[in-house]
């Protein structure tokens, strides 16, 4: 029983005013029965939802607990619970108790009896604050540009101080909108439960990494894709108990949803121990629908990517859970709209893993400003591993095979100016920026390195919608536009096509 998930879910559809444990029924040690439950949990709760919605929060443990709901009003709410507007109040202990605690453990005392409280703020106010913060970052870039050109040392020093403070404020403001994914994930338990019942299957659902934090806007927009993926796992991934027994598997299937941080992104994985994906069936279906030719040779990743094509489905029949309505193509499009990516890996007869990578925030990032030919580009700082000078020795090696050897590792090189059709200005000095996405690394060949740059992400509009290797733009201090590189797409472009050429 994951008590914390239930409480957090209740706080989503209402407001937990007070929570306490009742330990009065715990017997003496000699009378204790290890398989009996003696602890009671009492929750004082405010909500506009019907009673059935509250009961629904406990549906996964309803057979293991005794649930009683009593309607309270301001008269019979216990006096120890203080209500003021909609803010929970943390009560301080008596002075005698506080002094006793100080003697035992001063640090614990500070944690237990902090005067901090939770303040509920309308999300639109936070969004407005972040938009204003974005404009402030752009304005600061302009001031910094003028200060550098002025040659005034005192002014430059003042601008540096202001920039440092601004960065701290920016980090604080962005953290306000960062929330744990557990609240959103808790709602998915019901999705899996309902889908499981409709399919007459027995499936356990586990959530790991619920404490991982992500931008609230991203969490809200990723909810629907996760629902569809989970329903698809239940409907098409996990076999029926009879088939699982025939295949020597546990009749009870399992789905794992986990989240973790990696290379400046958040990764969400949905893993099921079902039948896996038959690549031959996928290829045949793609050929049947005219998505590929029967003479095409695809690497494994490209085969699985066919599942994200519009209208593609290997379902033999349409169910009320999946096989109609929103498809995996919409799932992928929604994730890519968040500057994220989704991929599939599978072992036939054993498991399927769907991996989603998402940026931590959609508003402001730490970037690294570079120049290739006459254009400025922003590389997300979290994706950068290192920068190296493109020396004559490296140039000779690059001209021979298109790769560099970096500490005994083969590093593919992508010339940014050439990739975007920019002329080679034959500058004396060039550099390689080594970037990473997931487990893959690529070296980006550029001309100038300008260093870190606070980047406000701005959409580029319809004219750039087909430029897949650019994720947005930002306004610089001198009024110029710098394009933000989509590192994932650039790496995929270099790695995937090179694999195809080699026939791997």
N, C-alpha and C positions, 0 to 999 in steps of 0.2 A: 504493500500500500504506500504510494507516494503521496504522503500527506501534504507536502509543500506544493505540489502541482495543483491539488484540489483547492487549497487556500488561494493560490495565485489566480486560478481561474475564477473563483468567486469575486476576487478583487477587480476582475475585468468587467463583469456584468453588474457589479454593485460596489459596495464599500465596506470593508472589514473594519468595524469600529474598535472591537476588542477581541482578544483571543486568549484563552487560558486553559490550563489542564486541571482537571479535578482528580486528585490522588487519594481522596478519602476512602475509597473502597479497596485499597491495596492491603492485603492481609499481612500477618507476620510471616517471617521466612519459613517457619515450620508448616504453615498452612497454605503456602503458595503453590498453586498448580501451574507448571510451566506452559501448559497449552491453553490456559484461560486468559482472557483479557480483563484487566482491572482499571485501565486508565480511560477517563472520559475527557472529551474535548468540547468546550463550550465556546461558541462564536457569536458575538453580538454583531449583527449584520444589517446594513441598509441597502435596499434595492427597490427599483420600480418593476422588476421582472416578476412574473407569476410564480407561485410556489412550485409548479412543475419544473420550471427552469432551474430552481435551486436544487431540487431533488435530482435533476439530470446530472448535476456536477458530481454526484456520488454513485452514478450508475455502474461504474467499474468495480466498486467495492460494496455494492448494496447487499450482496449475499453474506458479507463478512462483518457487517456492522449493524448496530441498532440506531436508526436515525429518527430523531424527534425534532419537529419544528414547531416553535411557539411564537405567535405574533405578539410583539411587544409594542408599547407606546412610551411616550416620555415619562409616564407615571411609574411604570413598573420596570424600567431599565435600572439595573443596579447602580447605586450611587457612586461606586468606584469608577464607573465609566463616565468620563467627562466628554461632552459634545459641544463643539464650538464651530459654527458654520459647517464645512465639510472636512475639517482637518482632524486627523487623529492626534491625540495628545499623549505624550509619554509622561507618566507621572513620576515625580521624583520620590525617593524613599524618605522616611523620617530621618532627622539629623543623627539620631543615635545609631540607626542602622548604617548610615553613610559613614560615620566615624569608625564603626566596627569593620566595615568593608575596607576602608582605607588602610587599616592596620594590617589586614590580611594580604591584600593585593591591590596596589594603587592603580596599576594599568588596567586591570579587569574592572575596577570601579569606574574608570572613565568610559569604558565601552558599554557597561551595563546601564549607567545612569546619565547618558548624554542628553543634553537639552534639545537636540536636533529633532525636527519633525518633518513629516511628508507634506508637501504643498501641491495640490492638484491644480494644474494650469491648463487652460484651453490650448490645444495643439496649434491653433491658428496664430496665437501670440508668439509661440516658439518659432514658427515658420517665418513670421514677419521679422523677428529678431535676427534670425539667420540670414535673411535677405539683406537686412541693413548691415549686418556684419560683412557680407560679401561685398557690398558697395564700399564699405570702409577699407577693406583690403585693397580694392582697386584704386581708391583715392590715395592710400598710403604708397602704392607703387608709383603713382604720378609724383608725389612729393619726394620720394627717394630719388627718382630720375632727375628732378630739378636740383636737388641738393648735391648730387654728384657732379652735375654740370656747372654748378655755381663755384666750386672750388673753395667754398667756405668750410673750414675744418670743424668749427663749432656747430654749424648747422648740420653737417654730416653726422657728427657725434650724437646730436639731439635726435636726428631721424633714426639712427641705429637703436637708441634707447626706446623710442616710441614703437619701432618695429618689433622689438623683443616683447614689450608689454602687450602690443596688439596680438602677437602670436599666442601669448598666454591666455588673453581674453578669448581669442578665437577657439582655442582648445577647450576652454571652459564652456563656451556657448555650444559647441558641437557635442560635448559630452552630455549636455542636458537632453538631447534628442536620442542619445544612445540608451537602449533598454535591452534587458535580457530577452533572449528568444524563447525562454521557457513559457512565458504567458501565451504566446502565439502557438507554440507547439502543443500546449495542453489541450487546446481546442481540437487538435487533430486526432486525439484519442477517440472522440465520438465518431469521427469520420470513419476510422478503421473499424470500430465496433459495429456501426450500422452496415458497412459494406460486408463485413465478415458474416453477419447474420443473414443478409440477403443471398449470400453465396453458399450458405450451409457449410462454412469452413471453420476450422479451429486455428486461430492465429494469435500469437502473442505479439504485443507491440511495445518496444522499449525506446526510451528517449535518453540520449547522452549529450552532455555539453549544453544543457539548458541555460547555464550561467553565462554563456558567450553573449557578448553585447553587439548590437547592430543598430543602425539608424532606424528610427521608428517608421519613417516613410518607406524604407526598403522592406521592413518586416510586413507592413500592410500590403505591399504590392506583390510579395512573394507568396502570400497565403493561398491564393487561388491555384497557382501552379503546383504547390505542394499537395493540395487536396486532390488534384487530378492525378498526380504521380502516384499517390498512395492508393487511390481507388484502382488505378491501373495495376498496381502491384498485387492487390487483393484479387482482382477479377482475372487477370491474365498471368500474373507471376506465380502465385502460390497454387499448388495443385490441390485437388480435393483429398481428404484423408485417405480414401480408398486407394487412389493412385499413388500417394506418398508411401503407403504401406507396401504396395506392390514393388515399388522401386527401392525398398529397404530404408526408407527415411522415416523420421519421427512423424507420426500422423498430425502433430501440431506444428504448423508452420510458424515462421518468425519474420518480423519486419523490424529493422533497426533504423531509427532516425537519429543522426548525430551531427553536431556542429562543432567547428573548431577554427582557429585562426591559422593562416598559412600565407607567408609572403605578402603581408599587407592586405589580404582579402579574408573573407569568411567563407569557409567551405561547409556546405550542407550535403550530407550523403544519405540516401535512402537505399538500404541494403535488404534484400529478401533472399531467403534460402529456397526459392522455388525452382521451377523447371529450367530457368535460364532462357537464353535467346538462341534459336537455331538460325545460324547465319545463312544456310542454304535456303530456308523458307523465306527469309528477308530478301535475299537476292532474287529469288524466283518471283516474289510478289512485286518487287521493284521493276523487274523486266516486264511483267504482265501489265503493269500500269504505265509503262513507257518512261519511267524515271531514269533508267539506264539501259544500255545495250548489252546483249548477252556476250559481247566481245570485250566489254570493259573489265579491267582488272583493278580491283579495289583493295586497299589495305583494310585491316580490321576496323579501324576507327571510322573510315568512310562507309563501311557496311552498316555499322550501328547508327551513323548519322542519317541514313536513309529513313530511319524511324521518325525523324523530325520533319520529313517532307509532308507538304499539305495533302490531306486525304489518304495518307498511308495508314494501313491497319492490317494486322495479320489475324484479327479476330474472325473466327468462323461464323459467329452470330453476334448480333447487336444485343447488348443487355441494357438495363436501366441504370447501370453504373458507369460503364465505359463503352466505347465503340461507337458513340454518336456524340453530337455536340462539340464542345471544345476538344481539340486534338493536341497531340504532342507538338505539332507545328506552332500552335498558339502558345503553348507552354514555353517553347524555345524563344519565340518572339518577345514574350513578356519579360523573360529573364534577360535577353539581350538589350531590351529597352532600359534595363537598370544597369547597363554596362557590365553585365555578368555573362557567364557561359554555362552550358550544360553538356555533359558527356555521359556516355553509357559504356560500361564494360560488363562482360558476362562470361560465366562458365556453364556450358550446356549441362543441364541436369542438376546443377548445384546452386547457382546464385546469380543475381543480377544487381549491379550497383549503378545508381544514377547519381552523378556528382555535379553539384551546382556551386559555382564560384561567384561571389558577389563582392562589390566594393563596400567598404565599411560605411561610406557616406556618399551622398549624391551632390553635395554642395561645394565644399572647399577641400582641396587636398594639398599635401606638400609635394611640389613638383621640382623637376630639375630642368633648367632651361638650356637648350642646345640650338645650334644653327647648322643646317645642311644646305649648301649652296647659298641662296639668298633668303631662305625661309627659316623662321624660328619655330621650334617644336618644344613641347613640354612632355617629359617622361615622368610618370608617377614615381616618386622617390622610393616608395616601398618595393618597387620591382627591380631597382638597380642593385647589382652585386658589387661592381667596381668599374673604374674608368682607367683605360690604358692608352698610352700614346701609340699612334700608328707609325711605328718606326720603319726605316728602310728594310730591316730584316723581316718584319712582319708583312710588309708590302710584297716582298719577293715571295714569301711563303703563300700569301693570299693569291697572288697571280698564278701560282702553279696549280692549286687545287680548289680554290674558293673557300678554304677553311683555314683556321688558325689552330695551332696546338698551344693550349693554355694550361700549364702545369699538368702535362700528360693527358689532358682531356681535349677531345675534338670540339671546336667551337665554330658552328656555322656563322657566317657573316652576312648581314643584310645592309647594303648600301642605301641609306635613307634617301639621298638626293636622286639616285638612279631609280629607286622604287617608285617615287612620286613624280618622275619625269622632269626633274630639275636639271639644269645644265651643270656640268662639272666646272667650277670656277678655278680649278688648279691651285688651290690655296697651299701654302707651304706646309702648314701643319694640319694633320687630321687626327681624329681620336676614335677609339672604340669604346662604346658604353655597353658593358655586359649586363643584360637584363634576364630576369627569370620569371617564369609563370608556371606554377605547378612544379613538375620535375624537369622541365625543359629550359635550356639556356640558349641564348642567341646573342651575338655581338652586333650592335648597331653602329655602322660607320657614319660618323658625322664630322663636321669641320670644327666649330668652336664649342667650348664648354663655358657656360656663364654661371653655373652654380644653382643653389636652391632658390626656389621661387614659389611663394604662396599663390596657389592657383584657384581662382574662382571659375568653376565649370559652367560654361554657357553652351546651350544647344546651338547648332549651326544652321538649322532650317532644312527645308525640303531639298534644296539644291545639292546638299552634301549627303543625302540619305543613302545613296548607293556607294559611298566611300567607306568601306567596312573597316579600314585600318585607322580611322580617326574617330575618337570617342567624344569630341567636343572641341571647344575653343576657349581662349581666355584673353582678356584685354590687358595689355601691358601699359606701363607707366607713360610711354610716349604715344599711346593711342593705337599702336600696331596690334594686330591679332596674332597670337601664337596658337598653333593647332596642337591638341593633346593626342598623343599617340596611343592607340589601343594595342598594348603590349601583347595581350593574348592573341589577337588576330594576326599581328606581325609574326609572332613565333609560329603559329599554326601555318601561316603562309609559307614560311621557310622550311619548317620541319616536314609538314605533310607532303608538299610538292616534291621535296627532295626524296622522301621515302618512295613516292610514286615512281619517280625517275629510276630509282635503284631497284624497284620491284620488290621491296620489303613488305 
